[in-house]
Amino acid sequence: MINHIKLNNFGPLSHINWSELGKINLIIGGNGSGKTFLLKAIYSSLRTLEDYKRGNEQRSASDILADKLYWTFQAEKIGDLVSKGADTPLSSDIAFDGKSFSYSFGKDTSKQIASIENHVPPRASNSVFLPAKEVLSLHQIILAAREQDKVFGFDDTYYDLARALRISTSRGKNYKEFSDSRKKLENILGGVIEYDEVSGRWLFIKGRHKFPIGVTAEGIKKIAILDTLLGNRYLDINSVVLIDEPESALHPTAISQLLDIVAMLAERGIQFFMASHSYFVVKKLYLIAQARNWPIPVISATDDGWVCDDLQNGMPENPIIAESIRLYREEVELALK
């Protein structure tokens, strides 16, 4: 698991020092606070370690990282990722099971990262980034944009996910928690999602009826992606899953059910990082922390910077939570008048 994340001068993240991370980790913040940026920073390091020395990969960790940062953040040069006005270089230090993967570079850096230090063994497992927007209806467009046109538009979080979804579903015995999770996901969906090789399109199958993915609800498509990655064995018990706005396109009941499945998968070994600005997500994870007696580390964007808390100790002080409580009190006052 990832134990510790330390970032300095990384775009909008002037300073992040997040330690004692757990099975489930939450990032809270409003729009533009840097939640997605933080997820992408974590993802870039993860994918570098997973690509390094895998199969016939000949590139150095430095070359893989530079390419991953370039295509994930889609900056003209990676030096543009250094915080505006910063006097010191961008730096990232992420610890996996106590072993560090760190790098730094300045604003003039184009594509060559000179300062990189890696003590983490190459990872055999796969990590994945689930963006706020679904990708099933855009699957072929994403692949064509990157593999044929090689243009900016869909960053590496989308492209890597599209490639992972291209893997066929595997038959045979799976981890019990994965099988149980798939059953619960399919109950939420009310059907299954399948890729039709003939038409090259995703279909939603409910009973005897088949529907084009384009006319299927956004929430169904989002949940179906996680189900597919469990079914095709892209994810295993050592994977890390990063989810941007799990609440997107889901009603509160589905959010609660999805997070229960997340907890089940986390118990088996998958580590989760989620970025959210939903009170429902925070409250549900708080209840999971209490029910399972788990630490669920949370880092919140505030006016004074990023503050670390733990949902096991209670709901954190945060503008999103404060506004939700204010609205509840306002509702109570109106009811009592």
Backbone hydrogen bonds in HBPLUS format (Angstrom, degrees):
<---DONOR---> <-ACCEPTOR-->    atom                        ^
c    i                          cat <-CA-CA->   ^        H-A-AA   ^      H-
h    n   atom  resd res      DA  || num        DHA   H-A  angle D-A-AA Bond
n    s   type  num  typ     dist DA aas  dist angle  dist       angle   num
A0097-ASP N   A0001-MET O   2.87 MM  96  5.66 147.8  1.97 174.9 170.3     1
A0003-ASN N   A0095-ALA O   2.80 MM  92  5.52 160.8  1.83 148.5 155.3     2
A0021-LEU N   A0003-ASN O   3.17 MM  18  4.96 170.9  2.18 130.9 133.1     3
A0095-ALA N   A0004-HIS O   2.94 MM  91  5.13 162.9  1.97 145.5 150.8     4
A0005-ILE N   A0018-TRP O   2.84 MM  13  5.17 160.9  1.88 149.7 156.3     5
A0018-TRP N   A0005-ILE O   2.83 MM  13  5.17 166.8  1.85 162.9 164.2     6
A0006-LYS N   A0093-ASP O   2.89 MM  87  5.11 145.7  2.00 144.6 154.4     7
A0093-ASP N   A0006-LYS O   2.84 MM  87  5.11 147.2  1.95 153.2 160.9     8
A0007-LEU N   A0016-ILE O   2.87 MM   9  4.95 151.7  1.95 133.5 142.7     9
A0016-ILE N   A0007-LEU O   2.88 MM   9  4.95 159.7  1.92 148.5 148.0    10
A0008-ASN N   A0091-SER O   2.96 MM  83  5.19 155.9  2.02 149.0 149.1    11
A0091-SER N   A0008-ASN O   2.99 MM  83  5.19 156.9  2.04 146.4 149.0    12
A0009-ASN N   A0014-SER O   3.04 MM   5  4.32 163.4  2.07 109.4 112.5    13
A0083-SER N   A0009-ASN O   3.06 MM  74  4.76 154.0  2.13 114.7 118.4    14
A0010-PHE N   A0013-LEU O   2.97 MM   3  5.04 151.4  2.05 150.4 141.5    15
A0013-LEU N   A0010-PHE O   2.91 MM   3  5.04 157.6  1.96 129.6 128.5    16
A0011-GLY N   A0081-LEU O   2.66 MM  70  5.06 136.1  1.84 167.0 176.2    17
A0272-PHE N   A0023-LYS O   2.80 MM 249  6.17 166.1  1.82 156.8 161.0    18
A0025-ASN N   A0272-PHE O   2.90 MM 247  6.06 138.5  2.07 135.0 148.1    19
A0274-MET N   A0025-ASN O   2.88 MM 249  6.30 157.9  1.93 158.2 165.1    20
A0026-LEU N   A0297-PRO O   2.93 MM 271  6.33 166.9  1.94 156.4 160.6    21
A0299-ILE N   A0026-LEU O   2.92 MM 273  6.46 152.8  1.99 158.0 166.0    22
A0027-ILE N   A0274-MET O   2.67 MM 247  5.98 152.3  1.74 160.8 167.7    23
A0276-SER N   A0027-ILE O   2.85 MM 249  6.25 160.7  1.88 172.2 177.8    24
A0028-ILE N   A0299-ILE O   2.96 MM 271  6.25 165.8  1.98 151.6 156.1    25
A0301-ALA N   A0028-ILE O   2.92 MM 273  6.29 152.8  1.99 150.3 158.6    26
A0029-GLY N   A0276-SER O   3.36 MM 247  6.73 148.4  2.47 148.9 155.6    27
A0033-SER N   A0030-GLY O   3.22 MM   3  5.60 153.3  2.30 135.3 132.2    28
A0038-LEU N   A0034-GLY O   2.96 MM   4  6.16 151.8  2.05 148.9 155.0    29
A0039-LEU N   A0035-LYS O   3.11 MM   4  6.50 159.8  2.15 150.0 155.3    30
A0040-LYS N   A0036-THR O   2.91 MM   4  6.16 159.8  1.95 151.9 157.3    31
A0041-ALA N   A0037-PHE O   2.93 MM   4  6.15 145.6  2.05 143.3 152.8    32
A0042-ILE N   A0038-LEU O   3.07 MM   4  6.36 159.6  2.11 152.5 156.7    33
A0043-TYR N   A0039-LEU O   2.89 MM   4  6.11 161.5  1.92 149.1 155.0    34
A0044-SER N   A0040-LYS O   2.93 MM   4  6.04 154.4  1.99 145.2 150.5    35
A0046-LEU N   A0042-ILE O   3.03 MM   4  6.30 164.2  2.05 154.0 159.1    36
A0047-ARG N   A0043-TYR O   2.89 MM   4  6.05 175.5  1.89 161.6 161.6    37
A0048-THR N   A0044-SER O   3.17 MM   4  6.17 145.0  2.29 134.5 143.8    38
A0049-LEU N   A0045-SER O   3.15 MM   4  6.41 162.2  2.18 152.0 155.1    39
A0050-GLU N   A0046-LEU O   3.01 MM   4  6.30 141.1  2.16 144.0 155.9    40
A0051-ASP N   A0047-ARG O   2.90 MM   4  5.99 144.4  2.03 143.2 150.9    41
A0052-TYR N   A0048-THR O   2.97 MM   4  5.97 147.4  2.08 146.0 154.8    42
A0123-ARG N   A0049-LEU O   3.22 MM  74  5.88 166.2  2.24 126.1 130.3    43
A0054-ARG N   A0051-ASP O   3.16 MM   3  5.39 165.3  2.18 127.0 124.3    44
A0057-GLU N   A0054-ARG O   2.96 MM   3  5.54 164.1  1.98 139.8 143.8    45
A0064-ILE N   A0060-SER O   3.02 MM   4  6.31 163.4  2.05 154.3 158.9    46
A0065-LEU N   A0061-ALA O   2.92 MM   4  6.01 163.4  1.95 147.7 152.5    47
A0066-ALA N   A0062-SER O   3.01 MM   4  6.17 165.8  2.03 148.2 152.0    48
A0067-ASP N   A0063-ASP O   3.10 MM   4  6.23 160.7  2.14 145.8 150.8    49
A0068-LYS N   A0064-ILE O   2.87 MM   4  6.08 154.1  1.94 148.3 156.4    50
A0069-LEU N   A0065-LEU O   2.85 MM   4  6.07 163.1  1.88 159.5 163.0    51
A0070-TYR N   A0066-ALA O   3.02 MM   4  6.09 157.2  2.07 142.4 149.2    52
A0071-TRP N   A0067-ASP O   3.04 MM   4  6.23 164.2  2.06 150.9 153.6    53
A0072-THR N   A0068-LYS O   2.87 MM   4  5.80 139.9  2.03 142.1 153.0    54
A0073-PHE N   A0069-LEU O   3.01 MM   4  5.83 167.3  2.03 143.8 147.7    55
A0074-GLN N   A0070-TYR O   2.81 MM   4  5.18 127.4  2.09 124.3 138.7    56
A0156-ASP N   A0071-TRP O   3.06 MM  85  5.48 143.7  2.19 114.6 121.9    57
A0080-ASP N   A0077-LYS O   2.93 MM   3  5.74 163.6  1.96 123.6 128.6    58
A0078-ILE N   A0110-SER O   3.23 MM  32  5.68 159.2  2.28 147.2 140.9    59
A0081-LEU N   A0078-ILE O   2.97 MM   3  5.61 166.2  1.99 118.4 122.8    60
A0079-GLY N   A0109-THR O   2.88 MM  30  4.50 133.7  2.10 154.0 144.4    61
A0082-VAL N   A0079-GLY O   3.18 MM   3  5.75 165.2  2.20 114.3 118.6    62
A0086-ALA N   A0083-SER O   3.10 MM   3  5.47 161.1  2.14 132.9 132.1    63
A0090-LEU N   A0105-PHE O   2.95 MM  15  5.54 146.0  2.07 168.2 160.4    64
A0105-PHE N   A0090-LEU O   3.07 MM  15  5.54 146.4  2.19 141.7 151.1    65
A0092-SER N   A0103-TYR O   2.93 MM  11  5.52 159.1  1.98 162.2 164.5    66
A0103-TYR N   A0092-SER O   2.93 MM  11  5.52 149.7  2.02 152.0 160.1    67
A0094-ILE N   A0101-PHE O   3.00 MM   7  5.39 171.6  2.00 147.7 147.5    68
A0101-PHE N   A0094-ILE O   2.88 MM   7  5.39 147.5  1.99 143.3 153.7    69
A0096-PHE N   A0099-LYS O   2.71 MM   3  5.11 159.1  1.75 154.4 151.6    70
A0099-LYS N   A0096-PHE O   2.87 MM   3  5.11 167.6  1.89 116.9 120.1    71
A0119-HIS N   A0100-SER O   2.86 MM  19  5.43 155.0  1.93 160.5 168.2    72
A0102-SER N   A0117-GLU O   2.86 MM  15  5.26 171.2  1.87 160.7 162.9    73
A0117-GLU N   A0102-SER O   2.79 MM  15  5.26 167.7  1.81 153.0 154.8    74
A0104-SER N   A0115-SER O   3.01 MM  11  5.56 148.6  2.11 153.9 155.3    75
A0109-THR N   A0106-GLY O   3.20 MM   3  5.67 165.9  2.22 115.8 119.1    76
A0128-VAL N   A0240-VAL O   3.11 MM 112  6.68 150.3  2.20 155.3 163.7    77
A0242-LEU N   A0128-VAL O   2.91 MM 114  6.26 169.4  1.92 162.9 166.5    78
A0130-LEU N   A0242-LEU O   2.70 MM 112  6.09 168.2  1.72 169.2 173.1    79
A0244-ASP N   A0130-LEU O   2.95 MM 114  6.18 172.3  1.95 161.3 162.9    80
A0138-LEU N   A0135-VAL O   2.97 MM   3  5.06 137.8  2.15 101.5 114.4    81
A0139-HIS N   A0136-LEU O   3.33 MM   3  5.00 166.8  2.35 100.7 103.8    82
A0142-ILE N   A0138-LEU O   2.88 MM   4  6.05 161.0  1.91 168.9 174.7    83
A0143-LEU N   A0139-HIS O   3.19 MM   4  6.48 165.8  2.21 152.3 155.7    84
A0144-ALA N   A0140-GLN O   2.97 MM   4  6.09 160.6  2.01 145.9 151.5    85
A0145-ALA N   A0141-ILE O   2.94 MM   4  6.05 158.0  1.98 147.6 153.7    86
A0146-ARG N   A0142-ILE O   3.22 MM   4  6.45 151.3  2.31 147.7 153.8    87
A0147-GLU N   A0143-LEU O   2.79 MM   4  5.74 165.6  1.81 156.1 160.8    88
A0148-GLN N   A0144-ALA O   2.98 MM   4  5.10 150.0  2.07 126.0 134.6    89
A0149-ASP N   A0144-ALA O   3.07 MM   5  6.50 163.3  2.10 160.2 165.6    90
A0150-LYS N   A0145-ALA O   2.81 MM   5  5.86 110.8  2.29 123.6 143.0    91
A0151-VAL N   A0145-ALA O   3.24 MM   6  6.14 159.1  2.29 151.3 156.7    92
A0158-TYR N   A0155-ASP O   3.08 MM   3  5.65 129.3  2.35 113.4 124.2    93
A0159-TYR N   A0155-ASP O   3.07 MM   4  6.35 165.0  2.09 149.7 154.5    94
A0160-ASP N   A0156-ASP O   2.84 MM   4  5.64 168.5  1.85 142.2 146.2    95
A0161-LEU N   A0157-THR O   3.35 MM   4  6.20 151.7  2.44 126.3 134.0    96
A0162-ALA N   A0158-TYR O   2.86 MM   4  6.08 156.9  1.91 150.4 157.0    97
A0163-ARG N   A0159-TYR O   2.98 MM   4  6.26 155.0  2.05 150.4 156.8    98
A0164-ALA N   A0160-ASP O   2.98 MM   4  6.21 152.6  2.06 143.5 151.2    99
A0165-LEU N   A0161-LEU O   2.97 MM   4  6.22 149.7  2.06 149.8 157.5   100
A0166-ARG N   A0163-ARG O   3.12 MM   3  5.16 143.8  2.26  97.9 108.7   101
A0167-ILE N   A0164-ALA O   3.30 MM   3  5.79 163.6  2.33 110.1 114.7   102
A0170-SER N   A0231-GLY O   3.08 MM  61  6.24 158.9  2.12 133.8 136.2   103
A0178-PHE N   A0175-TYR O   2.94 MM   3  5.12 120.8  2.30 100.5 116.2   104
A0179-SER N   A0175-TYR O   2.89 MM   4  6.24 160.2  1.93 159.9 165.8   105
A0180-ASP N   A0176-LYS O   2.82 MM   4  6.06 166.4  1.84 156.9 160.7   106
A0181-SER N   A0177-GLU O   2.91 MM   4  5.94 150.4  2.00 134.9 143.6   107
A0182-ARG N   A0178-PHE O   2.91 MM   4  6.15 154.0  1.98 147.6 154.3   108
A0183-LYS N   A0179-SER O   3.07 MM   4  6.37 154.4  2.14 147.4 153.9   109
A0184-LYS N   A0180-ASP O   3.04 MM   4  6.33 157.4  2.09 147.7 153.6   110
A0185-LEU N   A0181-SER O   2.81 MM   4  6.05 156.5  1.86 151.0 158.1   111
A0186-GLU N   A0182-ARG O   2.89 MM   4  6.06 157.5  1.94 147.4 153.2   112
A0187-ASN N   A0183-LYS O   2.98 MM   4  6.22 138.9  2.15 138.2 149.6   113
A0188-ILE N   A0184-LYS O   3.05 MM   4  6.39 149.5  2.14 144.9 152.3   114
A0189-LEU N   A0185-LEU O   2.93 MM   4  6.23 155.1  1.99 145.8 153.2   115
A0190-GLY N   A0186-GLU O   2.83 MM   4  5.87 148.1  1.93 140.6 148.8   116
A0192-VAL N   A0205-ILE O   2.96 MM  13  5.29 159.1  2.00 146.9 152.3   117
A0205-ILE N   A0192-VAL O   2.75 MM  13  5.29 174.9  1.75 170.7 170.9   118
A0194-GLU N   A0203-LEU O   2.94 MM   9  5.39 161.6  1.97 153.3 159.4   119
A0203-LEU N   A0194-GLU O   2.78 MM   9  5.39 162.5  1.81 162.0 168.2   120
A0196-ASP N   A0201-ARG O   2.82 MM   5  5.45 173.8  1.82 161.9 161.5   121
A0200-GLY N   A0196-ASP O   2.74 MM   4  5.55 137.6  1.92 149.8 163.6   122
A0213-ILE N   A0202-TRP O   3.26 MM  11  5.59 139.7  2.43 155.4 144.1   123
A0204-PHE N   A0211-PHE O   2.88 MM   7  5.09 167.6  1.90 151.9 155.8   124
A0211-PHE N   A0204-PHE O   2.80 MM   7  5.09 155.6  1.86 144.8 153.2   125
A0206-LYS N   A0209-HIS O   2.90 MM   3  5.35 155.7  1.96 154.4 161.1   126
A0209-HIS N   A0206-LYS O   3.08 MM   3  5.35 157.4  2.13 129.8 128.5   127
A0215-VAL N   A0212-PRO O   3.17 MM   3  5.87 155.8  2.23 118.4 123.8   128
A0216-THR N   A0213-ILE O   3.14 MM   3  5.14 163.7  2.17 108.3 111.8   129
A0221-LYS N   A0217-ALA O   3.21 MM   4  6.59 160.5  2.25 153.3 158.2   130
A0222-LYS N   A0218-GLU O   3.04 MM   4  6.31 153.8  2.11 150.7 158.0   131
A0223-ILE N   A0219-GLY O   3.07 MM   4  6.30 168.3  2.09 154.5 156.3   132
A0224-ALA N   A0220-ILE O   2.93 MM   4  6.00 153.2  2.00 147.6 155.9   133
A0225-ILE N   A0221-LYS O   3.27 MM   4  6.47 136.1  2.48 138.9 147.3   134
A0225-ILE N   A0222-LYS O   3.28 MM   3  5.47 137.3  2.47  99.0 109.5   135
A0227-ASP N   A0223-ILE O   3.22 MM   4  6.55 162.1  2.26 149.8 155.1   136
A0228-THR N   A0224-ALA O   2.88 MM   4  6.07 154.8  1.95 147.7 153.9   137
A0229-LEU N   A0225-ILE O   3.06 MM   4  6.34 156.7  2.12 151.2 156.7   138
A0230-LEU N   A0226-LEU O   3.13 MM   4  6.36 140.5  2.30 145.1 154.9   139
A0231-GLY N   A0227-ASP O   2.98 MM   4  6.17 151.5  2.06 143.8 152.4   140
A0232-ASN N   A0228-THR O   2.89 MM   4  6.09 150.6  1.97 153.1 159.1   141
A0235-LEU N   A0229-LEU O   3.34 MM   6  6.01 161.4  2.38 149.2 145.6   142
A0239-SER N   A0236-ASP O   3.16 MM   3  5.46 166.6  2.18 118.3 118.6   143
A0271-GLN N   A0239-SER O   3.11 MM  32  6.57 161.4  2.15 154.2 156.1   144
A0241-VAL N   A0271-GLN O   2.82 MM  30  6.24 161.3  1.86 165.5 171.5   145
A0273-PHE N   A0241-VAL O   2.97 MM  32  6.39 152.7  2.04 153.5 157.9   146
A0243-ILE N   A0273-PHE O   2.82 MM  30  6.29 158.1  1.87 158.1 165.6   147
A0275-ALA N   A0243-ILE O   3.00 MM  32  6.49 155.3  2.06 160.3 165.4   148
A0245-GLU N   A0275-ALA O   2.72 MM  30  5.48 150.1  1.80 151.5 161.9   149
A0248-SER N   A0245-GLU O   3.00 MM   3  5.56 166.6  2.02 120.7 124.9   150
A0250-LEU N   A0247-GLU O   3.11 MM   3  5.46 163.0  2.14 134.9 132.1   151
A0254-ALA N   A0251-HIS O   2.98 MM   3  5.46 116.4  2.40 114.3 129.1   152
A0255-ILE N   A0251-HIS O   2.99 MM   4  6.27 155.1  2.05 155.0 162.7   153
A0256-SER N   A0252-PRO O   3.00 MM   4  6.22 163.8  2.03 150.3 153.6   154
A0257-GLN N   A0253-THR O   2.98 MM   4  6.26 160.7  2.02 149.3 154.6   155
A0258-LEU N   A0254-ALA O   2.82 MM   4  5.94 161.2  1.86 150.1 155.4   156
A0259-LEU N   A0255-ILE O   2.96 MM   4  6.18 160.4  2.00 153.2 158.0   157
A0260-ASP N   A0256-SER O   3.06 MM   4  6.30 141.6  2.21 142.3 152.7   158
A0261-ILE N   A0257-GLN O   3.14 MM   4  6.47 149.0  2.24 144.0 151.8   159
A0261-ILE N   A0258-LEU O   3.11 MM   3  5.12 119.0  2.50  93.9 108.6   160
A0262-VAL N   A0258-LEU O   2.91 MM   4  6.28 151.0  2.00 145.6 154.5   161
A0263-ALA N   A0259-LEU O   2.99 MM   4  6.18 155.6  2.05 141.1 146.6   162
A0264-MET N   A0260-ASP O   3.06 MM   4  6.35 149.9  2.16 140.2 148.2   163
A0265-LEU N   A0261-ILE O   2.95 MM   4  6.25 158.8  1.99 154.3 159.3   164
A0266-ALA N   A0262-VAL O   2.82 MM   4  6.02 151.6  1.90 148.9 157.9   165
A0267-GLU N   A0263-ALA O   2.97 MM   4  6.13 146.7  2.08 143.1 151.1   166
A0268-ARG N   A0265-LEU O   3.14 MM   3  5.20 131.0  2.39  95.2 107.9   167
A0270-ILE N   A0265-LEU O   3.26 MM   5  5.82 144.5  2.39 145.7 138.4   168
A0269-GLY N   A0266-ALA O   3.12 MM   3  5.12 138.9  2.29  95.7 107.4   169
A0282-VAL N   A0278-SER O   3.22 MM   4  6.54 169.0  2.23 150.4 152.6   170
A0283-LYS N   A0279-TYR O   2.85 MM   4  5.96 168.4  1.87 155.2 158.8   171
A0284-LYS N   A0280-PHE O   2.93 MM   4  6.01 160.9  1.97 146.4 151.9   172
A0285-LEU N   A0281-VAL O   2.99 MM   4  6.15 165.4  2.01 153.2 157.2   173
A0286-TYR N   A0282-VAL O   2.91 MM   4  6.10 146.9  2.02 144.1 154.1   174
A0287-LEU N   A0283-LYS O   3.00 MM   4  6.31 153.5  2.07 146.6 153.0   175
A0288-ILE N   A0284-LYS O   2.95 MM   4  6.28 149.7  2.04 146.4 155.3   176
A0289-ALA N   A0285-LEU O   2.89 MM   4  6.10 158.2  1.94 146.7 152.3   177
A0290-GLN N   A0286-TYR O   3.01 MM   4  6.31 152.9  2.09 146.3 153.4   178
A0291-ALA N   A0287-LEU O   2.87 MM   4  6.01 166.0  1.89 150.0 154.1   179
A0292-ARG N   A0288-ILE O   2.93 MM   4  5.90 162.1  1.96 151.8 156.0   180
A0293-ASN N   A0289-ALA O   2.91 MM   4  5.37 114.8  2.35 127.6 140.8   181
A0294-TRP N   A0289-ALA O   3.04 MM   5  4.71 139.9  2.20 125.5 135.8   182
A0311-LEU N   A0296-ILE O   3.00 MM  15  5.30 171.1  2.01 140.3 137.7   183
A0298-VAL N   A0309-ASP O   2.98 MM  11  5.18 167.8  2.00 130.5 130.0   184
A0309-ASP N   A0298-VAL O   2.76 MM  11  5.18 158.6  1.80 162.0 165.6   185
A0300-SER N   A0307-VAL O   2.82 MM   7  5.20 163.9  1.85 149.8 152.6   186
A0307-VAL N   A0300-SER O   2.88 MM   7  5.20 158.6  1.93 146.0 151.2   187
A0302-THR N   A0305-GLY O   2.90 MM   3  5.20 151.9  1.98 136.4 145.6   188
A0305-GLY N   A0302-THR O   3.12 MM   3  5.20 161.1  2.16 112.5 112.5   189
A0313-ASN N   A0310-ASP O   2.91 MM   3  5.59 152.7  1.99 117.6 125.2   190
A0314-GLY N   A0311-LEU O   3.19 MM   3  5.00 158.8  2.24  97.0 103.5   191
A0322-ALA N   A0318-ASN O   2.83 MM   4  6.02 163.4  1.86 160.8 166.6   192
A0323-GLU N   A0319-PRO O   2.91 MM   4  6.01 153.0  1.98 143.1 149.3   193
A0324-SER N   A0320-ILE O   3.11 MM   4  6.36 153.7  2.18 142.4 149.4   194
A0325-ILE N   A0321-ILE O   2.99 MM   4  6.26 158.9  2.03 152.8 157.9   195
A0326-ARG N   A0322-ALA O   2.91 MM   4  6.12 152.1  1.99 142.9 151.3   196
A0327-LEU N   A0323-GLU O   2.96 MM   4  6.20 158.5  2.00 149.5 154.1   197
A0328-TYR N   A0324-SER O   3.07 MM   4  6.30 151.9  2.16 142.0 149.8   198
A0329-ARG N   A0325-ILE O   2.93 MM   4  6.20 161.9  1.96 152.3 156.6   199
A0330-GLU N   A0326-ARG O   2.89 MM   4  6.12 153.3  1.96 146.6 154.5   200
A0331-GLU N   A0327-LEU O   2.91 MM   4  6.14 151.4  1.99 143.5 150.9   201
A0332-VAL N   A0328-TYR O   2.94 MM   4  6.26 157.0  1.99 150.5 156.7   202
A0333-GLU N   A0329-ARG O   2.91 MM   4  6.14 160.3  1.94 150.1 155.2   203
A0334-LEU N   A0330-GLU O   3.02 MM   4  6.24 154.9  2.08 144.9 151.3   204
A0335-ALA N   A0331-GLU O   2.98 MM   4  6.22 151.3  2.07 145.3 153.4   205
A0336-LEU N   A0332-VAL O   3.00 MM   4  6.26 138.0  2.18 144.7 155.9   206
A0337-LYS N   A0334-LEU O   3.34 MM   3  5.36 151.1  2.43  96.9 105.2   207
